[in-house]
Amino acid sequence: MTIKLLTFDLDDTLWDVESIVHRADAMMRDWIRAQHPGFVEKFDFRDFSGLREAVLRERPDIAHDFTQQRLEVLRRAFVQGGYTPAQAELAAQGAFAEFFRGRNTVEFFPGAVPALLELRRDFDLHALSNGTADIHRIGLGHVFSRHFSAISVGAAKPDPRMYLAALAAAGIAPAEAIHIGDHPQQDMAAAAAVGMNTIWLNRHGRSWPEGLLSPDAEFADFSELPALVWRLSSRS
């Protein structure tokens, strides 16, 4: 079968997510200090970790939704800092907006965007992500025709629903798609489990985990990716 669809993970596949989230979190805290100095006098930012643990424990219904998790932590923090629920809601929304602004200011891995643009000429591209990046705000709205997230499908990878949603939207069989990502379980094993081809981004020369079906191909530099896609397409 000819390959028709390429699905891409986002975080840690197209950019380093840890540095982005760290910066976005710092921006959010600076915004809180500037906009809510009275709150900062009563609330210790170190208490965020305890509130986050409580939210994860008490709200399994939003385990897949990082946006709602962060908003709930912020609401609880502002209430703990003396705000009424209504005040806490407004403050939480403002703080999250600043975080989200930083979250969507990304630095792409070298060669990632040129490779996407080259592949976009011949294949349909979908973004599949457990994270909260917005493809339009990061500047890839013209590259990906669709974006499926843990929030939009109601489940996070490795749950198969995200992959199945992408296949259904494209109207193709799993063998007509390739998933490209960095995570052995959430990306490679999960996509292979629904019958998709897989290409693993292995930027740091890691060993493949024992017990998992090997990916169909792997690459360390995005300059290698288009040729790998065409090789798998020809094989199919």
C-alpha positions as CSV (number, residue, x, y, z in Angstrom):
1,M,0.0,0.0,0.0
2,T,1.1,3.5,-0.8
3,I,1.7,5.8,2.3
4,K,-0.8,8.6,2.3
5,L,-0.7,9.9,5.9
6,L,2.2,10.9,8.2
7,T,1.3,11.5,11.9
8,F,3.8,13.4,14.1
9,D,4.2,13.6,17.8
10,L,5.0,17.2,18.9
11,D,6.7,17.4,22.3
12,D,10.3,16.1,22.3
13,T,9.8,15.2,18.6
14,L,9.8,18.7,17.0
15,W,11.2,20.5,20.0
16,D,12.5,20.0,23.6
17,V,9.4,20.3,25.8
18,E,11.2,20.4,29.2
19,S,12.9,23.7,28.5
20,I,9.8,25.3,27.1
21,V,7.6,24.3,30.0
22,H,10.2,25.5,32.5
23,R,10.3,28.9,30.8
24,A,6.5,29.1,30.5
25,D,6.2,28.3,34.2
26,A,8.7,31.0,35.1
27,M,6.7,33.5,32.9
28,M,3.5,32.5,34.7
29,R,5.1,33.0,38.2
30,D,6.5,36.4,37.2
31,W,3.0,37.4,36.0
32,I,1.5,36.3,39.3
33,R,4.1,38.3,41.2
34,A,3.4,41.4,39.2
35,Q,-0.4,41.1,39.0
36,H,-1.2,39.6,42.4
37,P,1.5,40.8,44.9
38,G,-0.9,40.4,47.9
39,F,-1.4,36.7,47.0
40,V,2.4,36.1,46.8
41,E,2.7,37.4,50.3
42,K,0.4,34.6,51.5
43,F,1.3,31.8,49.2
44,D,4.6,29.9,48.8
45,F,5.1,28.8,45.2
46,R,6.7,25.6,46.6
47,D,3.2,24.6,47.6
48,F,2.3,24.1,43.9
49,S,3.8,20.6,43.9
50,G,1.6,19.5,46.8
51,L,-1.5,20.9,45.1
52,R,-0.6,19.2,41.9
53,E,-0.3,15.9,43.6
54,A,-3.7,16.4,45.2
55,V,-5.3,17.3,41.9
56,L,-3.8,14.2,40.3
57,R,-5.1,12.1,43.2
58,E,-8.6,13.6,43.4
59,R,-9.4,14.3,39.8
60,P,-8.7,11.2,37.7
61,D,-11.3,12.5,35.3
62,I,-8.8,15.1,34.0
63,A,-5.7,12.8,34.1
64,H,-5.4,13.3,30.3
65,D,-6.0,17.0,30.3
66,F,-3.0,19.1,31.3
67,T,-4.8,22.3,30.8
68,Q,-7.5,21.5,33.3
69,Q,-5.0,20.1,35.7
70,R,-3.0,23.3,35.7
71,L,-6.1,25.5,36.0
72,E,-7.4,23.4,38.9
73,V,-4.0,23.7,40.7
74,L,-4.1,27.5,40.1
75,R,-7.7,27.8,41.4
76,R,-6.8,25.9,44.6
77,A,-3.6,28.0,45.0
78,F,-5.5,31.3,44.8
79,V,-8.2,30.1,47.2
80,Q,-5.4,29.0,49.6
81,G,-4.0,32.5,49.2
82,G,-7.2,34.1,50.4
83,Y,-9.2,34.6,47.2
84,T,-12.9,33.9,46.9
85,P,-13.7,31.2,44.3
86,A,-14.8,33.8,41.8
87,Q,-11.6,35.8,42.3
88,A,-9.5,32.6,42.1
89,E,-11.1,31.6,38.8
90,L,-10.3,35.0,37.2
91,A,-6.7,34.9,38.6
92,A,-6.2,31.3,37.5
93,Q,-7.4,32.1,33.9
94,G,-5.0,35.1,33.7
95,A,-2.1,33.1,35.0
96,F,-2.8,30.2,32.7
97,A,-3.0,32.5,29.7
98,E,0.5,33.7,30.5
99,F,1.8,30.1,30.8
100,F,0.1,29.2,27.6
101,R,1.8,32.1,25.8
102,G,5.1,30.7,26.8
103,R,4.1,27.1,26.1
104,N,3.5,28.0,22.5
105,T,6.8,29.9,22.0
106,V,8.9,27.0,20.7
107,E,12.4,26.4,19.4
108,F,12.3,23.7,16.7
109,F,14.9,21.0,16.5
110,P,17.3,21.8,13.6
111,G,15.9,20.7,10.3
112,A,12.4,19.9,11.7
113,V,10.5,22.6,9.8
114,P,12.2,22.1,6.4
115,A,11.5,18.4,6.7
116,L,7.9,18.9,7.5
117,L,7.5,21.4,4.6
118,E,9.1,18.9,2.2
119,L,6.9,16.0,3.3
120,R,3.8,18.2,3.2
121,R,4.1,18.4,-0.6
122,D,3.5,14.7,-1.0
123,F,1.7,13.5,2.1
124,D,-1.1,14.5,4.4
125,L,0.3,15.5,7.9
126,H,-1.5,15.2,11.2
127,A,-0.2,16.2,14.6
128,L,-0.9,13.8,17.5
129,S,0.1,15.0,21.0
130,N,-0.6,14.4,24.7
131,G,0.5,18.0,25.3
132,T,-1.2,21.3,25.0
133,A,0.7,23.0,22.2
134,D,-1.5,24.8,19.7
135,I,-0.3,24.2,16.1
136,H,-1.5,27.6,14.9
137,R,0.2,29.5,17.7
138,I,3.5,27.7,17.2
139,G,3.3,28.5,13.4
140,L,2.5,25.0,12.0
141,G,-1.2,25.5,11.1
142,H,-0.3,25.5,7.4
143,V,1.7,22.3,7.7
144,F,-0.7,20.0,9.6
145,S,-4.2,19.5,8.2
146,R,-5.4,18.1,11.5
147,H,-4.4,18.1,15.2
148,F,-5.5,15.4,17.6
149,S,-4.7,15.9,21.3
150,A,-5.4,14.0,24.5
151,I,-7.9,16.7,25.3
152,S,-9.7,16.5,21.9
153,V,-10.0,12.7,21.9
154,G,-10.5,12.2,25.7
155,A,-7.5,10.0,26.2
156,A,-3.7,10.2,26.1
157,K,-1.3,8.0,24.1
158,P,-0.6,5.1,24.3
159,D,-4.4,4.7,24.3
160,P,-5.2,3.9,20.7
161,R,-8.0,6.4,20.3
162,M,-5.8,9.2,19.1
163,Y,-4.3,7.0,16.3
164,L,-7.7,5.6,15.3
165,A,-9.2,9.1,15.2
166,A,-6.4,10.2,12.8
167,L,-6.9,7.2,10.6
168,A,-10.7,7.6,10.5
169,A,-10.4,11.3,9.6
170,A,-8.1,10.5,6.7
171,G,-10.3,7.6,5.7
172,I,-7.3,5.2,5.3
173,A,-6.1,1.8,6.5
174,P,-3.4,1.7,9.2
175,A,-0.8,0.4,6.7
176,E,-1.2,3.6,4.7
177,A,0.1,5.7,7.5
178,I,3.4,6.3,9.3
179,H,3.7,7.6,12.8
180,I,6.9,9.6,13.7
181,G,7.7,10.2,17.3
182,D,10.3,10.0,20.1
183,H,8.7,7.8,22.7
184,P,9.1,4.0,22.4
185,Q,5.8,3.1,24.2
186,Q,3.5,6.1,23.6
187,D,4.5,6.6,20.0
188,M,6.2,3.6,18.5
189,A,4.5,0.7,20.3
190,A,1.1,2.4,20.4
191,A,1.1,3.2,16.7
192,A,2.3,-0.3,15.7
193,A,-0.4,-1.8,17.8
194,V,-3.1,-0.4,15.6
195,G,-1.2,-1.4,12.4
196,M,0.6,1.8,11.5
197,N,4.2,2.0,10.2
198,T,6.6,3.7,12.6
199,I,9.7,5.8,12.5
200,W,11.5,6.5,15.7
201,L,13.3,9.8,16.4
202,N,16.4,8.7,18.4
203,R,18.4,11.9,18.8
204,H,20.7,10.7,21.6
205,G,21.6,7.2,20.4
206,R,19.5,5.3,22.9
207,S,19.1,1.6,22.9
208,W,15.7,0.2,21.9
209,P,13.8,-1.2,25.0
210,E,13.8,-4.9,25.2
211,G,10.4,-6.6,24.7
212,L,9.0,-3.9,22.3
213,L,8.6,-4.5,18.6
214,S,11.3,-2.6,16.8
215,P,10.2,0.5,14.8
216,D,10.3,0.2,11.0
217,A,13.1,2.8,10.8
218,E,14.8,5.3,13.0
219,F,16.7,8.6,12.6
220,A,18.7,11.1,14.6
221,D,18.6,14.1,12.3
222,F,15.6,15.5,10.4
223,S,17.6,15.7,7.2
224,E,17.3,11.9,7.2
225,L,13.6,11.7,7.5
226,P,12.2,12.3,4.0
227,A,14.3,9.5,2.5
228,L,13.1,7.1,5.2
229,V,9.5,8.0,4.5
230,W,9.9,7.4,0.8
231,R,11.7,4.1,1.5
232,L,8.8,2.8,3.6
233,S,6.3,4.1,1.1
234,S,8.1,2.2,-1.7
235,R,8.2,-0.9,0.5
236,S,4.5,-0.7,1.2
